[in-house]
Amino acid sequence: MKVEAQKKNALVVMPRMVVSVRDNDGNDNALVVAYGGNCSYDPPMIMVGIVPSRHSYPMIKENPCFVAHLLDASQKELYECCGTKSGKDGDKLKEYGIQLVHGKKVNGGVIEQCPVAIECTVVDSILTGSHEMFVGKIEYVHAEQDVLSEDGRIDLTKLNLI
């Protein structure tokens, strides 16, 4: 028999991804997002949700692009760093030795150690209550060779995601 469940967080899909952003002065930050995923296949787009009170929020508003990173299960320390420390309190990326390289298509930082990094340009956003969902057009995808299928697509079964 089914009973009524709480409405809050009734359907929570945890992508377990880290999103990096950069302001116009070149300062980088990275955060764990609770909401994110595919939202269009033609053109390819993904969306990520950021709470307006977060340090990264004014950065993505100022420089409308982001890089979404999928993490391997071995990268728990990176995930915890980006999910528990605020960029307001200091440079957590430097503190944890996280190296960013410049994106190939967007003005954002790519964490090279991640098996997949997806560079996006923000094309739209919507306030949904607690979060602003940023819709990003996929501009470039970095992926390790061993996570690709024969046709060059990311094969999620080949990833040991966090």
Secondary structure in CASP SS format (residue, H / E / C, confidence):
PFRMAT SS
TARGET T0000
AUTHOR 0000-0000-0000
METHOD secondary structure of the structure
MODEL  1
M C 1.00
K C 1.00
V C 1.00
E C 1.00
A C 1.00
Q C 1.00
K C 1.00
K C 1.00
N C 1.00
A C 1.00
L C 1.00
V C 1.00
V C 1.00
M C 1.00
P C 1.00
R C 1.00
M E 1.00
V E 1.00
V E 1.00
S E 1.00
V E 1.00
R E 1.00
D C 1.00
N C 1.00
D C 1.00
G C 1.00
N C 1.00
D E 1.00
N E 1.00
A E 1.00
L E 1.00
V E 1.00
V E 1.00
A C 1.00
Y C 1.00
G E 1.00
G E 1.00
N E 1.00
C E 1.00
S E 1.00
Y E 1.00
D C 1.00
P C 1.00
P E 1.00
M E 1.00
I E 1.00
M E 1.00
V E 1.00
G E 1.00
I E 1.00
V C 1.00
P C 1.00
S C 1.00
R C 1.00
H C 1.00
S H 1.00
Y H 1.00
P H 1.00
M H 1.00
I H 1.00
K H 1.00
E H 1.00
N C 1.00
P C 1.00
C E 1.00
F E 1.00
V E 1.00
A E 1.00
H E 1.00
L E 1.00
L C 1.00
D E 1.00
A H 1.00
S H 1.00
Q H 1.00
K H 1.00
E H 1.00
L H 1.00
Y H 1.00
E H 1.00
C H 1.00
C H 1.00
G H 1.00
T H 1.00
K C 1.00
S C 1.00
G H 1.00
K H 1.00
D H 1.00
G C 1.00
D C 1.00
K H 1.00
L H 1.00
K H 1.00
E H 1.00
Y C 1.00
G C 1.00
I C 1.00
Q C 1.00
L E 1.00
V E 1.00
H E 1.00
G C 1.00
K C 1.00
K C 1.00
V C 1.00
N C 1.00
G C 1.00
G E 1.00
V E 1.00
I E 1.00
E C 1.00
Q C 1.00
C C 1.00
P C 1.00
V E 1.00
A E 1.00
I E 1.00
E E 1.00
C E 1.00
T E 1.00
V E 1.00
V E 1.00
D E 1.00
S E 1.00
I E 1.00
L E 1.00
T C 1.00
G C 1.00
S C 1.00
H C 1.00
E E 1.00
M E 1.00
F E 1.00
V E 1.00
G E 1.00
K E 1.00
I E 1.00
E E 1.00
Y E 1.00
V E 1.00
H E 1.00
A E 1.00
E C 1.00
Q H 1.00
D H 1.00
V H 1.00
L E 1.00
S C 1.00
E C 1.00
D C 1.00
G C 1.00
R C 1.00
I E 1.00
D C 1.00
L H 1.00
T H 1.00
K H 1.00
L C 1.00
N C 1.00
L E 1.00
I C 1.00
END
